[in-house]
Structure formats: C-alpha cells, structure tokens
C-alpha cells in the first residue's frame, strides 16, 4: 500500500513539470553561473550537515518561482534556500486558508442569524 501511494504521488508531481524540464533547469543554473541565487554558494561545494555531521556535495535545484506552467519562472537555489522558500510559501498558503475558513465561518454564522431573526 505504501509503495503504491509513493508511486502515485510521484507520478502526479511529475505531471506538473514540462517535458523539457531538464533542459530548462540546466539553462537556469547556467544563467546563475552555477551558484545559488540567494546565498551565492557554488554548485558541488562540500558541506557538513548540521543535523547528521556527514559531509555531502551541495547540488543546485531549479526551483519554481510562482505557479507551475509550461514556461516556468525558475531560480537556481541550494537545498537550504529552496527549503526556506518552500516553508515561506507553505506558511503563506496556511494563513490564506485560515482566513478563508474564518470568512466562511462568519458567513455561515451571519446567514443563520439573519434567517432566524
């Protein structure tokens, strides 16, 4: 069951990307001179994990800026900056969702009070 779920979620995520994703990502990284556009860390820099203490090679990611489209706006980011950007986006989306729920709750409450008044 778990393996099926992973395969299904991986396929659905892959559909968001255009077929020429690898070429777009390479162009993005070349445009950034193979450096993170936020912290200027170079591609394949040796880093030490703060969590595990292991040494690893930092690899650039081509990250979406904005919505998924056929011609995406991309930014070359190291994994740390990519995670920071994703966390900020998720927090923003959670705030918006909460505001929508508050408004929906107020509308329901208003509708119920005005119906029975």
C-alpha positions in Angstrom: 0.0 0.0 0.0 2.7 2.5 1.0 4.7 1.8 -2.2 1.6 2.3 -4.4 0.9 5.7 -2.6 4.5 6.8 -3.2 4.4 5.8 -6.9 1.0 7.6 -7.4 2.2 10.8 -5.6 5.5 10.8 -7.6 3.6 10.5 -10.9 1.2 13.3 -10.1 4.0 15.6 -9.0 5.9 14.7 -12.2 2.9 15.9 -14.3 3.4 19.4 -13.0 6.7 19.7 -14.8 7.1 20.3 -18.6 8.6 17.6 -20.7 11.7 19.7 -21.3 12.3 20.2 -17.5 16.0 19.0 -17.5 16.9 21.5 -20.3 15.0 24.3 -18.6 16.8 23.5 -15.3 20.2 23.4 -16.9 19.6 26.8 -18.6 18.5 28.3 -15.3 21.6 27.0 -13.5 23.9 28.3 -16.3 22.2 31.7 -16.2 23.1 31.8 -12.4 26.7 30.8 -13.2 26.1 27.5 -11.2 25.6 29.4 -7.9 22.7 29.7 -5.6 20.9 32.9 -6.5 20.1 33.6 -2.8 23.3 32.8 -0.8 25.8 32.6 -3.8 27.0 29.1 -2.7 28.7 27.3 -5.7 27.4 24.0 -7.2 29.1 20.9 -5.8 30.5 22.7 -2.8 31.4 20.3 0.1 29.2 21.0 3.1 28.8 19.4 6.5 25.3 18.6 7.6 24.3 20.3 10.8 21.8 17.5 11.6 24.0 14.4 10.9 27.6 15.8 10.8 28.1 14.0 7.4 29.9 15.7 4.5 27.9 16.0 1.3 28.1 17.8 -2.0 25.7 20.7 -2.3 23.7 20.4 -5.6 21.7 23.2 -7.1 18.0 22.9 -7.6 15.9 24.7 -10.2 13.0 25.9 -8.1 9.7 27.3 -9.4 9.0 30.9 -8.5 5.3 31.2 -8.8 2.8 28.7 -10.3 3.6 25.6 -12.4 3.3 26.5 -16.1 4.7 25.3 -19.4 7.2 28.2 -19.3 8.1 28.3 -15.6 10.0 31.1 -13.9 12.9 29.3 -12.4 15.5 30.3 -9.8 18.7 28.3 -9.1 18.8 27.5 -5.3 20.8 25.4 -2.9 18.8 22.9 -0.9 18.8 25.2 2.2 17.5 28.2 0.3 15.0 26.0 -1.6 13.6 24.7 1.7 13.4 28.2 3.2 11.4 29.3 0.1 9.1 26.3 0.3 8.5 26.9 4.1 7.6 30.5 3.5 5.2 29.6 0.7 3.5 26.9 2.8 3.1 29.3 5.8 1.6 31.9 3.4 -0.8 29.3 2.0 -1.8 28.2 5.5 -2.5 31.8 6.5 -4.7 32.3 3.4 -6.5 29.0 4.1 -7.2 30.1 7.7 -8.5 33.4 6.6 -10.9 31.7 4.1 -12.1 29.4 6.9 -12.7 32.4 9.1 -14.7 34.2 6.4 -16.7 31.0 5.6 -17.5 30.6 9.3 -18.6 34.3 9.6 -20.8 33.9 6.5 -22.5 30.8 7.9 -23.0 32.5 11.3 -24.4 35.6 9.6 -26.7 33.6 7.4 -28.0 31.6 10.4 -28.7 34.7 12.5 -30.3 36.6 9.7 -32.5 33.7 8.7 -33.9 33.2 12.2 -34.1 36.9 13.2 
